[in-house]
Amino acid sequence: MRFVHVSAAALFAALAGMAPAMAGEGTCNAVICNIPDVHIHANGVMSQADVAKQLKQMGYTNIRLSPYSPTTVVPCPQLSHPTPTSDLAKTPAHRGWNGTAEKNGDTANVYVDF
C-alpha cells in the first residue's frame, strides 16, 4: 500500500474550491434534489407560516417546510428530518433553503431571500 502526503493547506484549498458549488442558492438543486427553485422575498423577519401563505397564493400545494437550518453538510435538512414543524407561525424562516412545495405536479425547492 502506498500513502501520499497531502498538506493541510493543500487539502483546505481543494475543499475551499468546492465550497461555492456546495453553498448558497441551488445547493439542494445541484447536490441532491435536481429540481427547480421557487424564491420568496422577505423584507425582514418572516415566519414559515408567512412563507407557506405566499406559496399558497402562488398556487403551490403540499408545502413541507423544515424547522432545521441548512448547512453545507446537510443542505436539505428536510430530507434527513422529514417531519414538518408543527407550529409554522412560531418558526422563523431561514435564509436560503426552507423546504419543498408542489405546483402542477412538479416539486420545487423553497428558498427565502432576505
Backbone as XML, in Angstrom:
<?xml version="1.0"?>
<chain id="A" units="angstrom">
  <residue number="1" name="MET">
    <atom name="N" x="0.847" y="-1.160" z="0.000"/>
    <atom name="CA" x="0.000" y="0.000" z="0.000"/>
    <atom name="C" x="0.898" y="1.229" z="0.000"/>
  </residue>
  <residue number="2" name="ARG">
    <atom name="N" x="0.498" y="2.224" z="-0.765"/>
    <atom name="CA" x="1.291" y="3.440" z="-0.882"/>
    <atom name="C" x="0.483" y="4.613" z="-0.343"/>
  </residue>
  <residue number="3" name="PHE">
    <atom name="N" x="1.099" y="5.436" z="0.495"/>
    <atom name="CA" x="0.438" y="6.611" z="1.055"/>
    <atom name="C" x="1.008" y="7.860" z="0.419"/>
  </residue>
  <residue number="4" name="VAL">
    <atom name="N" x="0.162" y="8.815" z="0.163"/>
    <atom name="CA" x="0.587" y="10.086" z="-0.394"/>
    <atom name="C" x="0.332" y="11.146" z="0.657"/>
  </residue>
  <residue number="5" name="HIS">
    <atom name="N" x="1.366" y="11.947" z="0.934"/>
    <atom name="CA" x="1.225" y="13.011" z="1.922"/>
    <atom name="C" x="0.589" y="14.234" z="1.261"/>
  </residue>
  <residue number="6" name="VAL">
    <atom name="N" x="-0.473" y="14.733" z="1.853"/>
    <atom name="CA" x="-1.125" y="15.953" z="1.385"/>
    <atom name="C" x="-1.128" y="16.922" z="2.556"/>
  </residue>
  <residue number="7" name="SER">
    <atom name="N" x="-0.591" y="18.106" z="2.317"/>
    <atom name="CA" x="-0.539" y="19.091" z="3.400"/>
    <atom name="C" x="-1.942" y="19.578" z="3.734"/>
  </residue>
  <residue number="8" name="ALA">
    <atom name="N" x="-2.098" y="20.056" z="4.957"/>
    <atom name="CA" x="-3.386" y="20.593" z="5.381"/>
    <atom name="C" x="-3.775" y="21.781" z="4.520"/>
  </residue>
  <residue number="9" name="ALA">
    <atom name="N" x="-2.795" y="22.598" z="4.139"/>
    <atom name="CA" x="-3.079" y="23.766" z="3.303"/>
    <atom name="C" x="-3.607" y="23.345" z="1.931"/>
  </residue>
  <residue number="10" name="ALA">
    <atom name="N" x="-3.020" y="22.307" z="1.353"/>
    <atom name="CA" x="-3.471" y="21.832" z="0.048"/>
    <atom name="C" x="-4.872" y="21.241" z="0.143"/>
  </residue>
  <residue number="11" name="LEU">
    <atom name="N" x="-5.132" y="20.511" z="1.223"/>
    <atom name="CA" x="-6.451" y="19.929" z="1.426"/>
    <atom name="C" x="-7.500" y="21.019" z="1.610"/>
  </residue>
  <residue number="12" name="PHE">
    <atom name="N" x="-7.175" y="22.019" z="2.420"/>
    <atom name="CA" x="-8.096" y="23.131" z="2.649"/>
    <atom name="C" x="-8.373" y="23.877" z="1.351"/>
  </residue>
  <residue number="13" name="ALA">
    <atom name="N" x="-7.342" y="24.111" z="0.550"/>
    <atom name="CA" x="-7.514" y="24.812" z="-0.723"/>
    <atom name="C" x="-8.436" y="24.018" z="-1.656"/>
  </residue>
  <residue number="14" name="ALA">
    <atom name="N" x="-8.269" y="22.702" z="-1.671"/>
    <atom name="CA" x="-9.117" y="21.866" z="-2.519"/>
    <atom name="C" x="-10.562" y="21.907" z="-2.051"/>
  </residue>
  <residue number="15" name="LEU">
    <atom name="N" x="-10.771" y="21.835" z="-0.739"/>
    <atom name="CA" x="-12.125" y="21.894" z="-0.199"/>
    <atom name="C" x="-12.742" y="23.266" z="-0.389"/>
  </residue>
  <residue number="16" name="ALA">
    <atom name="N" x="-11.943" y="24.303" z="-0.238"/>
    <atom name="CA" x="-12.446" y="25.667" z="-0.426"/>
    <atom name="C" x="-12.894" y="25.868" z="-1.864"/>
  </residue>
  <residue number="17" name="GLY">
    <atom name="N" x="-12.212" y="25.238" z="-2.796"/>
    <atom name="CA" x="-12.608" y="25.333" z="-4.191"/>
    <atom name="C" x="-13.951" y="24.686" z="-4.457"/>
  </residue>
  <residue number="18" name="MET">
    <atom name="N" x="-14.336" y="23.720" z="-3.625"/>
    <atom name="CA" x="-15.627" y="23.055" z="-3.768"/>
    <atom name="C" x="-16.737" y="23.833" z="-3.091"/>
  </residue>
  <residue number="19" name="ALA">
    <atom name="N" x="-16.404" y="24.705" z="-2.153"/>
    <atom name="CA" x="-17.409" y="25.388" z="-1.349"/>
    <atom name="C" x="-18.431" y="26.163" z="-2.172"/>
  </residue>
  <residue number="20" name="PRO">
    <atom name="N" x="-18.040" y="26.924" z="-3.207"/>
    <atom name="CA" x="-19.066" y="27.656" z="-3.954"/>
    <atom name="C" x="-20.115" y="26.741" z="-4.574"/>
  </residue>
  <residue number="21" name="ALA">
    <atom name="N" x="-19.729" y="25.563" z="-4.960"/>
    <atom name="CA" x="-20.694" y="24.633" z="-5.552"/>
    <atom name="C" x="-21.600" y="24.017" z="-4.498"/>
  </residue>
  <residue number="22" name="MET">
    <atom name="N" x="-21.180" y="24.060" z="-3.236"/>
    <atom name="CA" x="-21.950" y="23.411" z="-2.190"/>
    <atom name="C" x="-22.721" y="24.388" z="-1.319"/>
  </residue>
  <residue number="23" name="ALA">
    <atom name="N" x="-22.498" y="25.678" z="-1.466"/>
    <atom name="CA" x="-23.128" y="26.643" z="-0.577"/>
    <atom name="C" x="-24.050" y="27.568" z="-1.355"/>
  </residue>
  <residue number="24" name="GLY">
    <atom name="N" x="-24.943" y="28.227" z="-0.624"/>
    <atom name="CA" x="-25.804" y="29.227" z="-1.229"/>
    <atom name="C" x="-26.995" y="28.647" z="-1.956"/>
  </residue>
  <residue number="25" name="GLU">
    <atom name="N" x="-27.572" y="29.482" z="-2.809"/>
    <atom name="CA" x="-28.753" y="29.069" z="-3.540"/>
    <atom name="C" x="-28.442" y="27.901" z="-4.456"/>
  </residue>
  <residue number="26" name="GLY">
    <atom name="N" x="-29.399" y="27.067" z="-4.644"/>
    <atom name="CA" x="-29.223" y="25.946" z="-5.545"/>
    <atom name="C" x="-28.472" y="24.776" z="-4.932"/>
  </residue>
  <residue number="27" name="THR">
    <atom name="N" x="-28.121" y="24.869" z="-3.647"/>
    <atom name="CA" x="-27.369" y="23.797" z="-3.024"/>
    <atom name="C" x="-28.116" y="22.481" z="-3.162"/>
  </residue>
  <residue number="28" name="CYS">
    <atom name="N" x="-29.380" y="22.464" z="-2.795"/>
    <atom name="CA" x="-30.158" y="21.235" z="-2.929"/>
    <atom name="C" x="-30.293" y="20.867" z="-4.390"/>
  </residue>
  <residue number="29" name="ASN">
    <atom name="N" x="-30.512" y="21.874" z="-5.189"/>
    <atom name="CA" x="-30.687" y="21.645" z="-6.614"/>
    <atom name="C" x="-29.465" y="20.977" z="-7.216"/>
  </residue>
  <residue number="30" name="ALA">
    <atom name="N" x="-28.280" y="21.497" z="-6.916"/>
    <atom name="CA" x="-27.054" y="20.990" z="-7.530"/>
    <atom name="C" x="-26.588" y="19.688" z="-6.897"/>
  </residue>
  <residue number="31" name="VAL">
    <atom name="N" x="-26.740" y="19.555" z="-5.600"/>
    <atom name="CA" x="-26.156" y="18.420" z="-4.903"/>
    <atom name="C" x="-27.111" y="17.246" z="-4.746"/>
  </residue>
  <residue number="32" name="ILE">
    <atom name="N" x="-28.359" y="17.506" z="-4.408"/>
    <atom name="CA" x="-29.231" y="16.411" z="-4.030"/>
    <atom name="C" x="-30.481" y="16.293" z="-4.897"/>
  </residue>
  <residue number="33" name="CYS">
    <atom name="N" x="-31.258" y="17.327" z="-4.973"/>
    <atom name="CA" x="-32.623" y="17.194" z="-5.472"/>
    <atom name="C" x="-32.761" y="17.290" z="-6.981"/>
  </residue>
  <residue number="34" name="ASN">
    <atom name="N" x="-32.011" y="18.154" z="-7.624"/>
    <atom name="CA" x="-32.107" y="18.387" z="-9.063"/>
    <atom name="C" x="-33.534" y="18.721" z="-9.480"/>
  </residue>
  <residue number="35" name="ILE">
    <atom name="N" x="-34.148" y="19.659" z="-8.736"/>
    <atom name="CA" x="-35.489" y="20.134" z="-9.039"/>
    <atom name="C" x="-35.459" y="21.657" z="-9.094"/>
  </residue>
  <residue number="36" name="PRO">
    <atom name="N" x="-36.483" y="22.297" z="-9.679"/>
    <atom name="CA" x="-36.477" y="23.757" z="-9.793"/>
    <atom name="C" x="-36.618" y="24.446" z="-8.441"/>
  </residue>
  <residue number="37" name="ASP">
    <atom name="N" x="-36.373" y="25.740" z="-8.441"/>
    <atom name="CA" x="-36.449" y="26.544" z="-7.220"/>
    <atom name="C" x="-37.599" y="27.531" z="-7.310"/>
  </residue>
  <residue number="38" name="VAL">
    <atom name="N" x="-38.175" y="27.880" z="-6.152"/>
    <atom name="CA" x="-39.112" y="28.988" z="-6.033"/>
    <atom name="C" x="-38.557" y="29.876" z="-4.921"/>
  </residue>
  <residue number="39" name="HIS">
    <atom name="N" x="-38.517" y="31.185" z="-5.170"/>
    <atom name="CA" x="-37.945" y="32.129" z="-4.209"/>
    <atom name="C" x="-39.030" y="33.015" z="-3.614"/>
  </residue>
  <residue number="40" name="ILE">
    <atom name="N" x="-38.979" y="33.150" z="-2.303"/>
    <atom name="CA" x="-39.852" y="34.060" z="-1.562"/>
    <atom name="C" x="-38.955" y="35.177" z="-1.053"/>
  </residue>
  <residue number="41" name="HIS">
    <atom name="N" x="-39.337" y="36.412" z="-1.300"/>
    <atom name="CA" x="-38.529" y="37.555" z="-0.869"/>
    <atom name="C" x="-39.080" y="38.105" z="0.439"/>
  </residue>
  <residue number="42" name="ALA">
    <atom name="N" x="-38.214" y="38.197" z="1.444"/>
    <atom name="CA" x="-38.594" y="38.684" z="2.765"/>
    <atom name="C" x="-38.012" y="40.077" z="2.980"/>
  </residue>
  <residue number="43" name="ASN">
    <atom name="N" x="-38.802" y="40.950" z="3.586"/>
    <atom name="CA" x="-38.343" y="42.302" z="3.889"/>
    <atom name="C" x="-38.039" y="42.461" z="5.368"/>
  </residue>
  <residue number="44" name="GLY">
    <atom name="N" x="-37.687" y="41.413" z="6.022"/>
    <atom name="CA" x="-37.420" y="41.441" z="7.452"/>
    <atom name="C" x="-37.716" y="40.082" z="8.044"/>
  </residue>
  <residue number="45" name="VAL">
    <atom name="N" x="-38.096" y="40.066" z="9.315"/>
    <atom name="CA" x="-38.399" y="38.802" z="9.985"/>
    <atom name="C" x="-39.654" y="38.206" z="9.365"/>
  </residue>
  <residue number="46" name="MET">
    <atom name="N" x="-39.563" y="36.934" z="9.046"/>
    <atom name="CA" x="-40.682" y="36.239" z="8.404"/>
    <atom name="C" x="-40.797" y="34.852" z="9.024"/>
  </residue>
  <residue number="47" name="SER">
    <atom name="N" x="-42.026" y="34.454" z="9.332"/>
    <atom name="CA" x="-42.230" y="33.103" z="9.863"/>
    <atom name="C" x="-42.440" y="32.144" z="8.703"/>
  </residue>
  <residue number="48" name="GLN">
    <atom name="N" x="-42.330" y="30.858" z="9.001"/>
    <atom name="CA" x="-42.598" y="29.876" z="7.966"/>
    <atom name="C" x="-44.081" y="29.862" z="7.604"/>
  </residue>
  <residue number="49" name="ALA">
    <atom name="N" x="-44.956" y="30.324" z="8.504"/>
    <atom name="CA" x="-46.374" y="30.457" z="8.166"/>
    <atom name="C" x="-46.538" y="31.509" z="7.069"/>
  </residue>
  <residue number="50" name="ASP">
    <atom name="N" x="-45.747" y="32.595" z="7.143"/>
    <atom name="CA" x="-45.785" y="33.625" z="6.101"/>
    <atom name="C" x="-45.307" y="33.058" z="4.771"/>
  </residue>
  <residue number="51" name="VAL">
    <atom name="N" x="-44.269" y="32.225" z="4.825"/>
    <atom name="CA" x="-43.740" y="31.587" z="3.615"/>
    <atom name="C" x="-44.815" y="30.685" z="3.006"/>
  </residue>
  <residue number="52" name="ALA">
    <atom name="N" x="-45.450" y="29.874" z="3.840"/>
    <atom name="CA" x="-46.491" y="28.963" z="3.353"/>
    <atom name="C" x="-47.658" y="29.743" z="2.747"/>
  </residue>
  <residue number="53" name="LYS">
    <atom name="N" x="-48.032" y="30.853" z="3.366"/>
    <atom name="CA" x="-49.134" y="31.670" z="2.855"/>
    <atom name="C" x="-48.797" y="32.208" z="1.460"/>
  </residue>
  <residue number="54" name="GLN">
    <atom name="N" x="-47.576" y="32.721" z="1.293"/>
    <atom name="CA" x="-47.174" y="33.237" z="-0.016"/>
    <atom name="C" x="-47.146" y="32.124" z="-1.062"/>
  </residue>
  <residue number="55" name="LEU">
    <atom name="N" x="-46.647" y="30.961" z="-0.661"/>
    <atom name="CA" x="-46.603" y="29.838" z="-1.594"/>
    <atom name="C" x="-48.012" y="29.434" z="-2.035"/>
  </residue>
  <residue number="56" name="LYS">
    <atom name="N" x="-48.944" y="29.389" z="-1.092"/>
    <atom name="CA" x="-50.334" y="29.045" z="-1.428"/>
    <atom name="C" x="-50.925" y="30.064" z="-2.392"/>
  </residue>
  <residue number="57" name="GLN">
    <atom name="N" x="-50.621" y="31.360" z="-2.159"/>
    <atom name="CA" x="-51.105" y="32.407" z="-3.050"/>
    <atom name="C" x="-50.522" y="32.267" z="-4.459"/>
  </residue>
  <residue number="58" name="MET">
    <atom name="N" x="-49.347" y="31.658" z="-4.555"/>
    <atom name="CA" x="-48.689" y="31.446" z="-5.846"/>
    <atom name="C" x="-49.137" y="30.137" z="-6.496"/>
  </residue>
  <residue number="59" name="GLY">
    <atom name="N" x="-50.040" y="29.398" z="-5.829"/>
    <atom name="CA" x="-50.573" y="28.168" z="-6.400"/>
    <atom name="C" x="-49.851" y="26.901" z="-5.997"/>
  </residue>
  <residue number="60" name="TYR">
    <atom name="N" x="-48.985" y="26.965" z="-4.968"/>
    <atom name="CA" x="-48.249" y="25.777" z="-4.512"/>
    <atom name="C" x="-49.069" y="25.013" z="-3.484"/>
  </residue>
  <residue number="61" name="THR">
    <atom name="N" x="-48.904" y="23.704" z="-3.477"/>
    <atom name="CA" x="-49.567" y="22.819" z="-2.516"/>
    <atom name="C" x="-48.511" y="21.881" z="-1.937"/>
  </residue>
  <residue number="62" name="ASN">
    <atom name="N" x="-48.936" y="20.992" z="-1.056"/>
    <atom name="CA" x="-48.036" y="20.014" z="-0.422"/>
    <atom name="C" x="-46.745" y="20.691" z="0.039"/>
  </residue>
  <residue number="63" name="ILE">
    <atom name="N" x="-46.907" y="21.777" z="0.777"/>
    <atom name="CA" x="-45.779" y="22.580" z="1.251"/>
    <atom name="C" x="-45.182" y="21.903" z="2.475"/>
  </residue>
  <residue number="64" name="ARG">
    <atom name="N" x="-43.885" y="21.586" z="2.397"/>
    <atom name="CA" x="-43.174" y="20.938" z="3.508"/>
    <atom name="C" x="-41.989" y="21.810" z="3.869"/>
  </residue>
  <residue number="65" name="LEU">
    <atom name="N" x="-42.079" y="22.480" z="5.018"/>
    <atom name="CA" x="-41.006" y="23.358" z="5.468"/>
    <atom name="C" x="-40.298" y="22.713" z="6.646"/>
  </residue>
  <residue number="66" name="SER">
    <atom name="N" x="-38.993" y="22.879" z="6.674"/>
    <atom name="CA" x="-38.185" y="22.256" z="7.717"/>
    <atom name="C" x="-37.836" y="23.268" z="8.802"/>
  </residue>
  <residue number="67" name="PRO">
    <atom name="N" x="-37.953" y="22.896" z="10.071"/>
    <atom name="CA" x="-37.544" y="23.793" z="11.154"/>
    <atom name="C" x="-36.027" y="23.862" z="11.299"/>
  </residue>
  <residue number="68" name="TYR">
    <atom name="N" x="-35.302" y="23.046" z="10.544"/>
    <atom name="CA" x="-33.846" y="22.981" z="10.651"/>
    <atom name="C" x="-33.187" y="23.861" z="9.597"/>
  </residue>
  <residue number="69" name="SER">
    <atom name="N" x="-32.167" y="24.606" z="9.986"/>
    <atom name="CA" x="-31.430" y="25.436" z="9.044"/>
    <atom name="C" x="-30.521" y="24.572" z="8.188"/>
  </residue>
  <residue number="70" name="PRO">
    <atom name="N" x="-30.376" y="24.918" z="6.907"/>
    <atom name="CA" x="-29.482" y="24.156" z="6.043"/>
    <atom name="C" x="-28.016" y="24.420" z="6.394"/>
  </residue>
  <residue number="71" name="THR">
    <atom name="N" x="-27.175" y="23.434" z="6.143"/>
    <atom name="CA" x="-25.732" y="23.566" z="6.329"/>
    <atom name="C" x="-25.052" y="22.989" z="5.098"/>
  </residue>
  <residue number="72" name="THR">
    <atom name="N" x="-23.737" y="23.161" z="4.996"/>
    <atom name="CA" x="-23.031" y="22.562" z="3.867"/>
    <atom name="C" x="-23.007" y="21.045" z="3.984"/>
  </residue>
  <residue number="73" name="VAL">
    <atom name="N" x="-23.109" y="20.518" z="5.202"/>
    <atom name="CA" x="-23.123" y="19.072" z="5.402"/>
    <atom name="C" x="-24.506" y="18.503" z="5.094"/>
  </residue>
  <residue number="74" name="VAL">
    <atom name="N" x="-25.561" y="19.197" z="5.530"/>
    <atom name="CA" x="-26.940" y="18.774" z="5.279"/>
    <atom name="C" x="-27.659" y="19.948" z="4.594"/>
  </residue>
  <residue number="75" name="PRO">
    <atom name="N" x="-27.482" y="20.091" z="3.269"/>
    <atom name="CA" x="-28.063" y="21.252" z="2.578"/>
    <atom name="C" x="-29.587" y="21.228" z="2.500"/>
  </residue>
  <residue number="76" name="CYS">
    <atom name="N" x="-30.192" y="20.065" z="2.633"/>
    <atom name="CA" x="-31.654" y="19.938" z="2.620"/>
    <atom name="C" x="-32.074" y="19.166" z="3.859"/>
  </residue>
  <residue number="77" name="PRO">
    <atom name="N" x="-32.141" y="19.839" z="5.029"/>
    <atom name="CA" x="-32.409" y="19.087" z="6.260"/>
    <atom name="C" x="-33.741" y="18.370" z="6.280"/>
  </residue>
  <residue number="78" name="GLN">
    <atom name="N" x="-34.695" y="18.778" z="5.477"/>
    <atom name="CA" x="-35.981" y="18.071" z="5.442"/>
    <atom name="C" x="-35.786" y="16.643" z="4.982"/>
  </residue>
  <residue number="79" name="LEU">
    <atom name="N" x="-34.797" y="16.423" z="4.130"/>
    <atom name="CA" x="-34.558" y="15.081" z="3.636"/>
    <atom name="C" x="-34.076" y="14.168" z="4.759"/>
  </residue>
  <residue number="80" name="SER">
    <atom name="N" x="-33.402" y="14.747" z="5.760"/>
    <atom name="CA" x="-32.949" y="13.968" z="6.908"/>
    <atom name="C" x="-33.988" y="13.954" z="8.018"/>
  </residue>
  <residue number="81" name="HIS">
    <atom name="N" x="-34.764" y="15.009" z="8.115"/>
    <atom name="CA" x="-35.780" y="15.163" z="9.158"/>
    <atom name="C" x="-37.113" y="15.456" z="8.473"/>
  </residue>
  <residue number="82" name="PRO">
    <atom name="N" x="-37.804" y="14.453" z="7.955"/>
    <atom name="CA" x="-38.988" y="14.694" z="7.134"/>
    <atom name="C" x="-40.222" y="15.200" z="7.869"/>
  </residue>
  <residue number="83" name="THR">
    <atom name="N" x="-40.205" y="15.249" z="9.186"/>
    <atom name="CA" x="-41.375" y="15.719" z="9.910"/>
    <atom name="C" x="-41.424" y="17.243" z="9.860"/>
  </residue>
  <residue number="84" name="PRO">
    <atom name="N" x="-42.438" y="17.820" z="9.228"/>
    <atom name="CA" x="-42.519" y="19.278" z="9.182"/>
    <atom name="C" x="-42.820" y="19.849" z="10.555"/>
  </residue>
  <residue number="85" name="THR">
    <atom name="N" x="-42.451" y="21.104" z="10.738"/>
    <atom name="CA" x="-42.687" y="21.756" z="12.017"/>
    <atom name="C" x="-44.183" y="21.828" z="12.296"/>
  </residue>
  <residue number="86" name="SER">
    <atom name="N" x="-44.559" y="21.702" z="13.555"/>
    <atom name="CA" x="-45.975" y="21.699" z="13.904"/>
    <atom name="C" x="-46.522" y="23.111" z="14.085"/>
  </residue>
  <residue number="87" name="ASP">
    <atom name="N" x="-45.667" y="24.090" z="14.335"/>
    <atom name="CA" x="-46.145" y="25.455" z="14.554"/>
    <atom name="C" x="-45.377" y="26.417" z="13.659"/>
  </residue>
  <residue number="88" name="LEU">
    <atom name="N" x="-45.840" y="26.542" z="12.417"/>
    <atom name="CA" x="-45.157" y="27.381" z="11.438"/>
    <atom name="C" x="-45.139" y="28.848" z="11.839"/>
  </residue>
  <residue number="89" name="ALA">
    <atom name="N" x="-46.139" y="29.301" z="12.588"/>
    <atom name="CA" x="-46.206" y="30.708" z="12.977"/>
    <atom name="C" x="-45.081" y="31.084" z="13.942"/>
  </residue>
  <residue number="90" name="LYS">
    <atom name="N" x="-44.610" y="30.118" z="14.730"/>
    <atom name="CA" x="-43.549" y="30.391" z="15.707"/>
    <atom name="C" x="-42.163" y="30.037" z="15.171"/>
  </residue>
  <residue number="91" name="THR">
    <atom name="N" x="-42.083" y="29.459" z="13.981"/>
    <atom name="CA" x="-40.794" y="29.045" z="13.419"/>
    <atom name="C" x="-40.331" y="30.091" z="12.417"/>
  </residue>
  <residue number="92" name="PRO">
    <atom name="N" x="-39.178" y="30.725" z="12.669"/>
    <atom name="CA" x="-38.694" y="31.726" z="11.721"/>
    <atom name="C" x="-38.233" y="31.083" z="10.417"/>
  </residue>
  <residue number="93" name="ALA">
    <atom name="N" x="-38.448" y="31.792" z="9.324"/>
    <atom name="CA" x="-37.935" y="31.339" z="8.036"/>
    <atom name="C" x="-36.418" y="31.467" z="8.054"/>
  </residue>
  <residue number="94" name="HIS">
    <atom name="N" x="-35.736" y="30.562" z="7.388"/>
    <atom name="CA" x="-34.283" y="30.588" z="7.295"/>
    <atom name="C" x="-33.883" y="31.317" z="6.027"/>
  </residue>
  <residue number="95" name="ARG">
    <atom name="N" x="-32.722" y="31.920" z="6.040"/>
    <atom name="CA" x="-32.177" y="32.469" z="4.807"/>
    <atom name="C" x="-31.757" y="31.279" z="3.943"/>
  </residue>
  <residue number="96" name="GLY">
    <atom name="N" x="-32.186" y="31.259" z="2.716"/>
    <atom name="CA" x="-31.845" y="30.155" z="1.825"/>
    <atom name="C" x="-32.931" y="29.102" z="1.825"/>
  </residue>
  <residue number="97" name="TRP">
    <atom name="N" x="-32.533" y="27.850" z="1.731"/>
    <atom name="CA" x="-33.468" y="26.733" z="1.577"/>
    <atom name="C" x="-34.327" y="26.542" z="2.822"/>
  </residue>
  <residue number="98" name="ASN">
    <atom name="N" x="-35.642" y="26.348" z="2.622"/>
    <atom name="CA" x="-36.576" y="26.137" z="3.726"/>
    <atom name="C" x="-37.407" y="24.879" z="3.587"/>
  </residue>
  <residue number="99" name="GLY">
    <atom name="N" x="-37.455" y="24.283" z="2.410"/>
    <atom name="CA" x="-38.264" y="23.088" z="2.223"/>
    <atom name="C" x="-38.638" y="22.896" z="0.769"/>
  </residue>
  <residue number="100" name="THR">
    <atom name="N" x="-39.788" y="22.231" z="0.567"/>
    <atom name="CA" x="-40.252" y="21.951" z="-0.785"/>
    <atom name="C" x="-41.746" y="22.248" z="-0.883"/>
  </residue>
  <residue number="101" name="ALA">
    <atom name="N" x="-42.201" y="22.439" z="-2.114"/>
    <atom name="CA" x="-43.620" y="22.647" z="-2.396"/>
    <atom name="C" x="-43.898" y="22.130" z="-3.802"/>
  </residue>
  <residue number="102" name="GLU">
    <atom name="N" x="-45.169" y="21.852" z="-4.079"/>
    <atom name="CA" x="-45.549" y="21.328" z="-5.393"/>
    <atom name="C" x="-46.473" y="22.293" z="-6.112"/>
  </residue>
  <residue number="103" name="LYS">
    <atom name="N" x="-46.333" y="22.320" z="-7.434"/>
    <atom name="CA" x="-47.222" y="23.108" z="-8.284"/>
    <atom name="C" x="-47.363" y="22.380" z="-9.608"/>
  </residue>
  <residue number="104" name="ASN">
    <atom name="N" x="-48.588" y="22.137" z="-10.019"/>
    <atom name="CA" x="-48.871" y="21.433" z="-11.273"/>
    <atom name="C" x="-48.162" y="20.077" z="-11.341"/>
  </residue>
  <residue number="105" name="GLY">
    <atom name="N" x="-48.070" y="19.402" z="-10.196"/>
    <atom name="CA" x="-47.457" y="18.080" z="-10.162"/>
    <atom name="C" x="-45.943" y="18.075" z="-10.089"/>
  </residue>
  <residue number="106" name="ASP">
    <atom name="N" x="-45.311" y="19.263" z="-10.116"/>
    <atom name="CA" x="-43.853" y="19.359" z="-10.033"/>
    <atom name="C" x="-43.432" y="19.850" z="-8.654"/>
  </residue>
  <residue number="107" name="THR">
    <atom name="N" x="-42.369" y="19.271" z="-8.113"/>
    <atom name="CA" x="-41.832" y="19.679" z="-6.824"/>
    <atom name="C" x="-40.755" y="20.731" z="-7.038"/>
  </residue>
  <residue number="108" name="ALA">
    <atom name="N" x="-40.723" y="21.731" z="-6.137"/>
    <atom name="CA" x="-39.725" y="22.804" z="-6.210"/>
    <atom name="C" x="-39.100" y="23.005" z="-4.835"/>
  </residue>
  <residue number="109" name="ASN">
    <atom name="N" x="-37.825" y="23.372" z="-4.825"/>
    <atom name="CA" x="-37.149" y="23.792" z="-3.595"/>
    <atom name="C" x="-37.630" y="25.182" z="-3.247"/>
  </residue>
  <residue number="110" name="VAL">
    <atom name="N" x="-37.885" y="25.420" z="-1.958"/>
    <atom name="CA" x="-38.349" y="26.733" z="-1.485"/>
    <atom name="C" x="-37.165" y="27.459" z="-0.849"/>
  </residue>
  <residue number="111" name="TYR">
    <atom name="N" x="-36.847" y="28.626" z="-1.397"/>
    <atom name="CA" x="-35.777" y="29.472" z="-0.867"/>
    <atom name="C" x="-36.374" y="30.778" z="-0.375"/>
  </residue>
  <residue number="112" name="VAL">
    <atom name="N" x="-35.848" y="31.302" z="0.734"/>
    <atom name="CA" x="-36.236" y="32.605" z="1.232"/>
    <atom name="C" x="-35.035" y="33.520" z="1.089"/>
  </residue>
  <residue number="113" name="ASP">
    <atom name="N" x="-35.253" y="34.644" z="0.405"/>
    <atom name="CA" x="-34.192" y="35.628" z="0.182"/>
    <atom name="C" x="-34.454" y="36.827" z="1.083"/>
  </residue>
  <residue number="114" name="PHE">
    <atom name="N" x="-33.473" y="37.196" z="1.891"/>
    <atom name="CA" x="-33.586" y="38.371" z="2.763"/>
    <atom name="C" x="-32.823" y="39.518" z="2.166"/>
  </residue>
</chain>
